[in-house]
């Protein structure tokens, strides 16, 4: 990445940084934590919490 005086979209910069550090897939997987209630529905979300993701394993409490 080179320094330039033109504005750059943060999404492009962030995408590049995530790729450089090899964490893009894990960050995308973590998105499930934010939308857990939408995924499982209101009733199940009342008694469960998505707590984390490790590689391809979702931890639910």
mmJSON file of the N, C-alpha and C atoms, coordinates in Angstrom:
{"data_MODEL":{"atom_site":{
"group_PDB":["ATOM","ATOM","ATOM","ATOM","ATOM","ATOM","ATOM","ATOM","ATOM","ATOM","ATOM","ATOM","ATOM","ATOM","ATOM","ATOM","ATOM","ATOM","ATOM","ATOM","ATOM","ATOM","ATOM","ATOM","ATOM","ATOM","ATOM","ATOM","ATOM","ATOM","ATOM","ATOM","ATOM","ATOM","ATOM","ATOM","ATOM","ATOM","ATOM","ATOM","ATOM","ATOM","ATOM","ATOM","ATOM","ATOM","ATOM","ATOM","ATOM","ATOM","ATOM","ATOM","ATOM","ATOM","ATOM","ATOM","ATOM","ATOM","ATOM","ATOM","ATOM","ATOM","ATOM","ATOM","ATOM","ATOM","ATOM","ATOM","ATOM","ATOM","ATOM","ATOM","ATOM","ATOM","ATOM","ATOM","ATOM","ATOM","ATOM","ATOM","ATOM","ATOM","ATOM","ATOM","ATOM","ATOM","ATOM","ATOM","ATOM","ATOM","ATOM","ATOM","ATOM","ATOM","ATOM","ATOM","ATOM","ATOM","ATOM","ATOM","ATOM","ATOM","ATOM","ATOM","ATOM","ATOM","ATOM","ATOM","ATOM","ATOM","ATOM","ATOM","ATOM","ATOM","ATOM","ATOM","ATOM","ATOM","ATOM","ATOM","ATOM","ATOM","ATOM","ATOM","ATOM","ATOM","ATOM","ATOM","ATOM","ATOM","ATOM","ATOM","ATOM","ATOM","ATOM","ATOM","ATOM","ATOM","ATOM","ATOM","ATOM","ATOM","ATOM","ATOM","ATOM","ATOM","ATOM","ATOM","ATOM","ATOM","ATOM","ATOM","ATOM","ATOM","ATOM","ATOM","ATOM","ATOM","ATOM","ATOM","ATOM","ATOM","ATOM","ATOM","ATOM","ATOM","ATOM","ATOM","ATOM","ATOM","ATOM","ATOM","ATOM","ATOM","ATOM","ATOM","ATOM","ATOM","ATOM","ATOM","ATOM","ATOM","ATOM"],
"id":[1,2,3,4,5,6,7,8,9,10,11,12,13,14,15,16,17,18,19,20,21,22,23,24,25,26,27,28,29,30,31,32,33,34,35,36,37,38,39,40,41,42,43,44,45,46,47,48,49,50,51,52,53,54,55,56,57,58,59,60,61,62,63,64,65,66,67,68,69,70,71,72,73,74,75,76,77,78,79,80,81,82,83,84,85,86,87,88,89,90,91,92,93,94,95,96,97,98,99,100,101,102,103,104,105,106,107,108,109,110,111,112,113,114,115,116,117,118,119,120,121,122,123,124,125,126,127,128,129,130,131,132,133,134,135,136,137,138,139,140,141,142,143,144,145,146,147,148,149,150,151,152,153,154,155,156,157,158,159,160,161,162,163,164,165,166,167,168,169,170,171,172,173,174,175,176,177,178,179,180,181,182,183],
"type_symbol":["N","C","C","N","C","C","N","C","C","N","C","C","N","C","C","N","C","C","N","C","C","N","C","C","N","C","C","N","C","C","N","C","C","N","C","C","N","C","C","N","C","C","N","C","C","N","C","C","N","C","C","N","C","C","N","C","C","N","C","C","N","C","C","N","C","C","N","C","C","N","C","C","N","C","C","N","C","C","N","C","C","N","C","C","N","C","C","N","C","C","N","C","C","N","C","C","N","C","C","N","C","C","N","C","C","N","C","C","N","C","C","N","C","C","N","C","C","N","C","C","N","C","C","N","C","C","N","C","C","N","C","C","N","C","C","N","C","C","N","C","C","N","C","C","N","C","C","N","C","C","N","C","C","N","C","C","N","C","C","N","C","C","N","C","C","N","C","C","N","C","C","N","C","C","N","C","C","N","C","C","N","C","C"],
"label_atom_id":["N","CA","C","N","CA","C","N","CA","C","N","CA","C","N","CA","C","N","CA","C","N","CA","C","N","CA","C","N","CA","C","N","CA","C","N","CA","C","N","CA","C","N","CA","C","N","CA","C","N","CA","C","N","CA","C","N","CA","C","N","CA","C","N","CA","C","N","CA","C","N","CA","C","N","CA","C","N","CA","C","N","CA","C","N","CA","C","N","CA","C","N","CA","C","N","CA","C","N","CA","C","N","CA","C","N","CA","C","N","CA","C","N","CA","C","N","CA","C","N","CA","C","N","CA","C","N","CA","C","N","CA","C","N","CA","C","N","CA","C","N","CA","C","N","CA","C","N","CA","C","N","CA","C","N","CA","C","N","CA","C","N","CA","C","N","CA","C","N","CA","C","N","CA","C","N","CA","C","N","CA","C","N","CA","C","N","CA","C","N","CA","C","N","CA","C","N","CA","C","N","CA","C","N","CA","C","N","CA","C","N","CA","C"],
"label_alt_id":[null,null,null,null,null,null,null,null,null,null,null,null,null,null,null,null,null,null,null,null,null,null,null,null,null,null,null,null,null,null,null,null,null,null,null,null,null,null,null,null,null,null,null,null,null,null,null,null,null,null,null,null,null,null,null,null,null,null,null,null,null,null,null,null,null,null,null,null,null,null,null,null,null,null,null,null,null,null,null,null,null,null,null,null,null,null,null,null,null,null,null,null,null,null,null,null,null,null,null,null,null,null,null,null,null,null,null,null,null,null,null,null,null,null,null,null,null,null,null,null,null,null,null,null,null,null,null,null,null,null,null,null,null,null,null,null,null,null,null,null,null,null,null,null,null,null,null,null,null,null,null,null,null,null,null,null,null,null,null,null,null,null,null,null,null,null,null,null,null,null,null,null,null,null,null,null,null,null,null,null,null,null,null],
"label_comp_id":["UNK","UNK","UNK","UNK","UNK","UNK","UNK","UNK","UNK","UNK","UNK","UNK","UNK","UNK","UNK","UNK","UNK","UNK","UNK","UNK","UNK","UNK","UNK","UNK","UNK","UNK","UNK","UNK","UNK","UNK","UNK","UNK","UNK","UNK","UNK","UNK","UNK","UNK","UNK","UNK","UNK","UNK","UNK","UNK","UNK","UNK","UNK","UNK","UNK","UNK","UNK","UNK","UNK","UNK","UNK","UNK","UNK","UNK","UNK","UNK","UNK","UNK","UNK","UNK","UNK","UNK","UNK","UNK","UNK","UNK","UNK","UNK","UNK","UNK","UNK","UNK","UNK","UNK","UNK","UNK","UNK","UNK","UNK","UNK","UNK","UNK","UNK","UNK","UNK","UNK","UNK","UNK","UNK","UNK","UNK","UNK","UNK","UNK","UNK","UNK","UNK","UNK","UNK","UNK","UNK","UNK","UNK","UNK","UNK","UNK","UNK","UNK","UNK","UNK","UNK","UNK","UNK","UNK","UNK","UNK","UNK","UNK","UNK","UNK","UNK","UNK","UNK","UNK","UNK","UNK","UNK","UNK","UNK","UNK","UNK","UNK","UNK","UNK","UNK","UNK","UNK","UNK","UNK","UNK","UNK","UNK","UNK","UNK","UNK","UNK","UNK","UNK","UNK","UNK","UNK","UNK","UNK","UNK","UNK","UNK","UNK","UNK","UNK","UNK","UNK","UNK","UNK","UNK","UNK","UNK","UNK","UNK","UNK","UNK","UNK","UNK","UNK","UNK","UNK","UNK","UNK","UNK","UNK"],
"label_asym_id":["A","A","A","A","A","A","A","A","A","A","A","A","A","A","A","A","A","A","A","A","A","A","A","A","A","A","A","A","A","A","A","A","A","A","A","A","A","A","A","A","A","A","A","A","A","A","A","A","A","A","A","A","A","A","A","A","A","A","A","A","A","A","A","A","A","A","A","A","A","A","A","A","A","A","A","A","A","A","A","A","A","A","A","A","A","A","A","A","A","A","A","A","A","A","A","A","A","A","A","A","A","A","A","A","A","A","A","A","A","A","A","A","A","A","A","A","A","A","A","A","A","A","A","A","A","A","A","A","A","A","A","A","A","A","A","A","A","A","A","A","A","A","A","A","A","A","A","A","A","A","A","A","A","A","A","A","A","A","A","A","A","A","A","A","A","A","A","A","A","A","A","A","A","A","A","A","A","A","A","A","A","A","A"],
"label_entity_id":["1","1","1","1","1","1","1","1","1","1","1","1","1","1","1","1","1","1","1","1","1","1","1","1","1","1","1","1","1","1","1","1","1","1","1","1","1","1","1","1","1","1","1","1","1","1","1","1","1","1","1","1","1","1","1","1","1","1","1","1","1","1","1","1","1","1","1","1","1","1","1","1","1","1","1","1","1","1","1","1","1","1","1","1","1","1","1","1","1","1","1","1","1","1","1","1","1","1","1","1","1","1","1","1","1","1","1","1","1","1","1","1","1","1","1","1","1","1","1","1","1","1","1","1","1","1","1","1","1","1","1","1","1","1","1","1","1","1","1","1","1","1","1","1","1","1","1","1","1","1","1","1","1","1","1","1","1","1","1","1","1","1","1","1","1","1","1","1","1","1","1","1","1","1","1","1","1","1","1","1","1","1","1"],
"label_seq_id":[1,1,1,2,2,2,3,3,3,4,4,4,5,5,5,6,6,6,7,7,7,8,8,8,9,9,9,10,10,10,11,11,11,12,12,12,13,13,13,14,14,14,15,15,15,16,16,16,17,17,17,18,18,18,19,19,19,20,20,20,21,21,21,22,22,22,23,23,23,24,24,24,25,25,25,26,26,26,27,27,27,28,28,28,29,29,29,30,30,30,31,31,31,32,32,32,33,33,33,34,34,34,35,35,35,36,36,36,37,37,37,38,38,38,39,39,39,40,40,40,41,41,41,42,42,42,43,43,43,44,44,44,45,45,45,46,46,46,47,47,47,48,48,48,49,49,49,50,50,50,51,51,51,52,52,52,53,53,53,54,54,54,55,55,55,56,56,56,57,57,57,58,58,58,59,59,59,60,60,60,61,61,61],
"pdbx_PDB_ins_code":[null,null,null,null,null,null,null,null,null,null,null,null,null,null,null,null,null,null,null,null,null,null,null,null,null,null,null,null,null,null,null,null,null,null,null,null,null,null,null,null,null,null,null,null,null,null,null,null,null,null,null,null,null,null,null,null,null,null,null,null,null,null,null,null,null,null,null,null,null,null,null,null,null,null,null,null,null,null,null,null,null,null,null,null,null,null,null,null,null,null,null,null,null,null,null,null,null,null,null,null,null,null,null,null,null,null,null,null,null,null,null,null,null,null,null,null,null,null,null,null,null,null,null,null,null,null,null,null,null,null,null,null,null,null,null,null,null,null,null,null,null,null,null,null,null,null,null,null,null,null,null,null,null,null,null,null,null,null,null,null,null,null,null,null,null,null,null,null,null,null,null,null,null,null,null,null,null,null,null,null,null,null,null],
"Cartn_x":[0.85,0.0,0.901,0.6,1.392,0.597,1.305,0.66,0.321,-0.913,-1.408,-2.2,-2.258,-2.982,-4.476,-4.898,-6.321,-7.061,-8.32,-9.109,-9.277,-9.306,-9.479,-10.615,-11.477,-12.577,-12.008,-12.547,-12.06,-12.255,-13.309,-13.548,-12.413,-11.867,-10.755,-9.503,-9.259,-8.09,-8.247,-9.405,-9.648,-9.558,-10.132,-10.076,-8.628,-7.814,-6.4,-5.67,-5.941,-5.288,-5.713,-7.007,-7.483,-6.834,-6.694,-6.033,-4.564,-3.889,-2.464,-2.223,-3.128,-2.958,-3.663,-4.3,-4.927,-6.115,-6.866,-7.984,-9.343,-9.387,-10.646,-11.769,-11.489,-12.528,-13.024,-12.106,-12.501,-13.362,-13.018,-13.812,-15.213,-15.31,-16.628,-17.438,-16.78,-17.475,-18.003,-17.261,-17.664,-18.951,-19.289,-20.519,-21.762,-21.706,-22.856,-23.227,-22.267,-22.543,-23.509,-23.387,-24.243,-25.659,-25.81,-27.129,-27.754,-27.198,-27.701,-29.217,-29.811,-31.271,-32.044,-31.529,-32.188,-32.083,-30.984,-30.758,-31.651,-31.687,-32.38,-33.811,-34.176,-35.519,-35.583,-36.637,-36.797,-36.794,-37.571,-37.699,-36.375,-35.684,-34.407,-33.347,-33.392,-32.425,-32.606,-33.806,-34.052,-33.298,-33.007,-32.371,-30.981,-30.474,-29.138,-28.369,-27.068,-26.19,-25.059,-24.812,-23.638,-22.464,-21.502,-20.413,-19.119,-18.892,-17.642,-17.536,-16.508,-16.237,-14.75,-14.436,-13.051,-12.925,-12.269,-12.148,-13.562,-14.073,-15.422,-16.394,-16.038,-16.904,-17.562,-18.877,-19.635,-19.917,-19.574,-19.831,-21.081,-22.022,-23.313,-23.515,-23.974,-24.28,-25.761],
"Cartn_y":[-1.164,0.0,1.235,2.172,3.395,4.554,5.518,6.702,7.648,8.119,8.972,10.097,11.242,12.379,12.319,11.39,11.276,10.478,10.828,10.06,8.613,7.73,6.309,5.811,4.995,4.429,3.534,3.707,2.928,1.433,1.068,-0.341,-0.966,-0.207,-0.72,-0.886,0.079,0.01,-1.143,-1.222,-2.27,-3.652,-3.784,-5.051,-5.475,-4.541,-4.818,-5.232,-4.537,-4.852,-6.238,-6.545,-7.864,-8.969,-8.736,-9.719,-9.877,-8.757,-8.796,-9.639,-9.561,-10.267,-11.619,-11.976,-13.282,-13.5,-12.441,-12.575,-12.249,-12.027,-11.642,-12.657,-13.931,-14.956,-14.984,-14.879,-14.921,-13.702,-12.551,-11.347,-11.512,-12.069,-12.298,-13.286,-14.338,-15.308,-14.662,-13.718,-13.047,-12.244,-11.929,-11.195,-11.901,-13.223,-13.98,-13.551,-13.095,-12.679,-11.499,-10.617,-9.429,-9.747,-10.739,-11.032,-12.302,-12.808,-14.037,-14.036,-13.007,-13.012,-13.124,-12.517,-12.598,-14.014,-14.681,-16.017,-17.052,-17.005,-18.063,-17.717,-16.468,-16.057,-15.54,-14.82,-14.127,-15.064,-16.133,-17.04,-17.716,-18.236,-18.893,-17.883,-16.686,-15.652,-15.211,-15.377,-15.016,-15.932,-17.144,-18.114,-18.557,-17.972,-18.324,-17.061,-17.198,-16.119,-16.737,-16.193,-16.59,-15.866,-16.633,-16.054,-15.866,-16.652,-16.52,-17.512,-17.307,-18.177,-18.494,-19.777,-20.211,-21.063,-20.528,-21.177,-21.393,-22.6,-22.839,-23.309,-23.116,-23.538,-22.318,-22.346,-21.289,-21.729,-20.882,-21.167,-20.435,-21.202,-20.664,-21.018,-20.033,-20.268,-20.132],
"Cartn_z":[0.0,0.0,0.0,-0.857,-0.924,-0.356,0.169,0.73,-0.416,-0.434,-1.505,-0.865,-1.525,-0.944,-1.252,-2.079,-2.408,-1.327,-1.104,-0.126,-0.585,0.387,0.112,0.996,0.427,1.217,2.309,3.532,4.664,4.428,3.726,3.435,2.644,1.712,0.907,1.755,2.627,3.501,4.486,5.106,6.09,5.451,4.282,3.559,3.32,2.911,2.652,3.926,5.02,6.295,6.789,6.684,7.106,6.287,4.985,4.116,4.491,4.724,5.077,6.319,7.271,8.54,8.567,7.459,7.337,8.258,8.553,9.492,8.877,7.599,6.956,7.227,7.024,7.211,8.653,9.604,11.013,11.371,10.868,11.132,10.543,9.369,8.775,9.607,10.098,10.943,12.217,12.765,14.002,13.81,12.581,12.299,12.797,12.93,13.421,14.839,15.611,16.992,17.03,16.076,16.022,15.558,14.717,14.151,14.724,15.82,16.425,16.602,17.204,17.383,16.061,15.023,13.72,13.142,13.422,12.877,13.562,14.913,15.648,16.036,15.906,16.284,17.712,17.982,19.256,20.467,20.4,21.559,21.908,20.913,21.178,21.62,21.06,21.433,22.884,23.425,24.828,25.797,25.376,26.279,25.812,24.747,24.246,23.889,23.864,23.405,22.586,21.419,20.64,21.286,21.805,22.59,21.821,20.796,20.067,18.932,18.123,16.988,17.0,16.891,16.801,15.554,14.562,13.264,12.711,12.694,12.158,13.232,14.5,15.604,16.239,16.34,16.997,18.432,19.392,20.804,21.247,21.779,22.205,23.669,24.412,25.827,26.01],
"occupancy":[1.0,1.0,1.0,1.0,1.0,1.0,1.0,1.0,1.0,1.0,1.0,1.0,1.0,1.0,1.0,1.0,1.0,1.0,1.0,1.0,1.0,1.0,1.0,1.0,1.0,1.0,1.0,1.0,1.0,1.0,1.0,1.0,1.0,1.0,1.0,1.0,1.0,1.0,1.0,1.0,1.0,1.0,1.0,1.0,1.0,1.0,1.0,1.0,1.0,1.0,1.0,1.0,1.0,1.0,1.0,1.0,1.0,1.0,1.0,1.0,1.0,1.0,1.0,1.0,1.0,1.0,1.0,1.0,1.0,1.0,1.0,1.0,1.0,1.0,1.0,1.0,1.0,1.0,1.0,1.0,1.0,1.0,1.0,1.0,1.0,1.0,1.0,1.0,1.0,1.0,1.0,1.0,1.0,1.0,1.0,1.0,1.0,1.0,1.0,1.0,1.0,1.0,1.0,1.0,1.0,1.0,1.0,1.0,1.0,1.0,1.0,1.0,1.0,1.0,1.0,1.0,1.0,1.0,1.0,1.0,1.0,1.0,1.0,1.0,1.0,1.0,1.0,1.0,1.0,1.0,1.0,1.0,1.0,1.0,1.0,1.0,1.0,1.0,1.0,1.0,1.0,1.0,1.0,1.0,1.0,1.0,1.0,1.0,1.0,1.0,1.0,1.0,1.0,1.0,1.0,1.0,1.0,1.0,1.0,1.0,1.0,1.0,1.0,1.0,1.0,1.0,1.0,1.0,1.0,1.0,1.0,1.0,1.0,1.0,1.0,1.0,1.0,1.0,1.0,1.0,1.0,1.0,1.0],
"B_iso_or_equiv":[0.0,0.0,0.0,0.0,0.0,0.0,0.0,0.0,0.0,0.0,0.0,0.0,0.0,0.0,0.0,0.0,0.0,0.0,0.0,0.0,0.0,0.0,0.0,0.0,0.0,0.0,0.0,0.0,0.0,0.0,0.0,0.0,0.0,0.0,0.0,0.0,0.0,0.0,0.0,0.0,0.0,0.0,0.0,0.0,0.0,0.0,0.0,0.0,0.0,0.0,0.0,0.0,0.0,0.0,0.0,0.0,0.0,0.0,0.0,0.0,0.0,0.0,0.0,0.0,0.0,0.0,0.0,0.0,0.0,0.0,0.0,0.0,0.0,0.0,0.0,0.0,0.0,0.0,0.0,0.0,0.0,0.0,0.0,0.0,0.0,0.0,0.0,0.0,0.0,0.0,0.0,0.0,0.0,0.0,0.0,0.0,0.0,0.0,0.0,0.0,0.0,0.0,0.0,0.0,0.0,0.0,0.0,0.0,0.0,0.0,0.0,0.0,0.0,0.0,0.0,0.0,0.0,0.0,0.0,0.0,0.0,0.0,0.0,0.0,0.0,0.0,0.0,0.0,0.0,0.0,0.0,0.0,0.0,0.0,0.0,0.0,0.0,0.0,0.0,0.0,0.0,0.0,0.0,0.0,0.0,0.0,0.0,0.0,0.0,0.0,0.0,0.0,0.0,0.0,0.0,0.0,0.0,0.0,0.0,0.0,0.0,0.0,0.0,0.0,0.0,0.0,0.0,0.0,0.0,0.0,0.0,0.0,0.0,0.0,0.0,0.0,0.0,0.0,0.0,0.0,0.0,0.0,0.0],
"pdbx_formal_charge":[null,null,null,null,null,null,null,null,null,null,null,null,null,null,null,null,null,null,null,null,null,null,null,null,null,null,null,null,null,null,null,null,null,null,null,null,null,null,null,null,null,null,null,null,null,null,null,null,null,null,null,null,null,null,null,null,null,null,null,null,null,null,null,null,null,null,null,null,null,null,null,null,null,null,null,null,null,null,null,null,null,null,null,null,null,null,null,null,null,null,null,null,null,null,null,null,null,null,null,null,null,null,null,null,null,null,null,null,null,null,null,null,null,null,null,null,null,null,null,null,null,null,null,null,null,null,null,null,null,null,null,null,null,null,null,null,null,null,null,null,null,null,null,null,null,null,null,null,null,null,null,null,null,null,null,null,null,null,null,null,null,null,null,null,null,null,null,null,null,null,null,null,null,null,null,null,null,null,null,null,null,null,null],
"auth_seq_id":[1,1,1,2,2,2,3,3,3,4,4,4,5,5,5,6,6,6,7,7,7,8,8,8,9,9,9,10,10,10,11,11,11,12,12,12,13,13,13,14,14,14,15,15,15,16,16,16,17,17,17,18,18,18,19,19,19,20,20,20,21,21,21,22,22,22,23,23,23,24,24,24,25,25,25,26,26,26,27,27,27,28,28,28,29,29,29,30,30,30,31,31,31,32,32,32,33,33,33,34,34,34,35,35,35,36,36,36,37,37,37,38,38,38,39,39,39,40,40,40,41,41,41,42,42,42,43,43,43,44,44,44,45,45,45,46,46,46,47,47,47,48,48,48,49,49,49,50,50,50,51,51,51,52,52,52,53,53,53,54,54,54,55,55,55,56,56,56,57,57,57,58,58,58,59,59,59,60,60,60,61,61,61],
"auth_comp_id":["UNK","UNK","UNK","UNK","UNK","UNK","UNK","UNK","UNK","UNK","UNK","UNK","UNK","UNK","UNK","UNK","UNK","UNK","UNK","UNK","UNK","UNK","UNK","UNK","UNK","UNK","UNK","UNK","UNK","UNK","UNK","UNK","UNK","UNK","UNK","UNK","UNK","UNK","UNK","UNK","UNK","UNK","UNK","UNK","UNK","UNK","UNK","UNK","UNK","UNK","UNK","UNK","UNK","UNK","UNK","UNK","UNK","UNK","UNK","UNK","UNK","UNK","UNK","UNK","UNK","UNK","UNK","UNK","UNK","UNK","UNK","UNK","UNK","UNK","UNK","UNK","UNK","UNK","UNK","UNK","UNK","UNK","UNK","UNK","UNK","UNK","UNK","UNK","UNK","UNK","UNK","UNK","UNK","UNK","UNK","UNK","UNK","UNK","UNK","UNK","UNK","UNK","UNK","UNK","UNK","UNK","UNK","UNK","UNK","UNK","UNK","UNK","UNK","UNK","UNK","UNK","UNK","UNK","UNK","UNK","UNK","UNK","UNK","UNK","UNK","UNK","UNK","UNK","UNK","UNK","UNK","UNK","UNK","UNK","UNK","UNK","UNK","UNK","UNK","UNK","UNK","UNK","UNK","UNK","UNK","UNK","UNK","UNK","UNK","UNK","UNK","UNK","UNK","UNK","UNK","UNK","UNK","UNK","UNK","UNK","UNK","UNK","UNK","UNK","UNK","UNK","UNK","UNK","UNK","UNK","UNK","UNK","UNK","UNK","UNK","UNK","UNK","UNK","UNK","UNK","UNK","UNK","UNK"],
"auth_asym_id":["A","A","A","A","A","A","A","A","A","A","A","A","A","A","A","A","A","A","A","A","A","A","A","A","A","A","A","A","A","A","A","A","A","A","A","A","A","A","A","A","A","A","A","A","A","A","A","A","A","A","A","A","A","A","A","A","A","A","A","A","A","A","A","A","A","A","A","A","A","A","A","A","A","A","A","A","A","A","A","A","A","A","A","A","A","A","A","A","A","A","A","A","A","A","A","A","A","A","A","A","A","A","A","A","A","A","A","A","A","A","A","A","A","A","A","A","A","A","A","A","A","A","A","A","A","A","A","A","A","A","A","A","A","A","A","A","A","A","A","A","A","A","A","A","A","A","A","A","A","A","A","A","A","A","A","A","A","A","A","A","A","A","A","A","A","A","A","A","A","A","A","A","A","A","A","A","A","A","A","A","A","A","A"],
"auth_atom_id":["N","CA","C","N","CA","C","N","CA","C","N","CA","C","N","CA","C","N","CA","C","N","CA","C","N","CA","C","N","CA","C","N","CA","C","N","CA","C","N","CA","C","N","CA","C","N","CA","C","N","CA","C","N","CA","C","N","CA","C","N","CA","C","N","CA","C","N","CA","C","N","CA","C","N","CA","C","N","CA","C","N","CA","C","N","CA","C","N","CA","C","N","CA","C","N","CA","C","N","CA","C","N","CA","C","N","CA","C","N","CA","C","N","CA","C","N","CA","C","N","CA","C","N","CA","C","N","CA","C","N","CA","C","N","CA","C","N","CA","C","N","CA","C","N","CA","C","N","CA","C","N","CA","C","N","CA","C","N","CA","C","N","CA","C","N","CA","C","N","CA","C","N","CA","C","N","CA","C","N","CA","C","N","CA","C","N","CA","C","N","CA","C","N","CA","C","N","CA","C","N","CA","C","N","CA","C","N","CA","C","N","CA","C"],
"pdbx_PDB_model_num":[1,1,1,1,1,1,1,1,1,1,1,1,1,1,1,1,1,1,1,1,1,1,1,1,1,1,1,1,1,1,1,1,1,1,1,1,1,1,1,1,1,1,1,1,1,1,1,1,1,1,1,1,1,1,1,1,1,1,1,1,1,1,1,1,1,1,1,1,1,1,1,1,1,1,1,1,1,1,1,1,1,1,1,1,1,1,1,1,1,1,1,1,1,1,1,1,1,1,1,1,1,1,1,1,1,1,1,1,1,1,1,1,1,1,1,1,1,1,1,1,1,1,1,1,1,1,1,1,1,1,1,1,1,1,1,1,1,1,1,1,1,1,1,1,1,1,1,1,1,1,1,1,1,1,1,1,1,1,1,1,1,1,1,1,1,1,1,1,1,1,1,1,1,1,1,1,1,1,1,1,1,1,1]
}}}
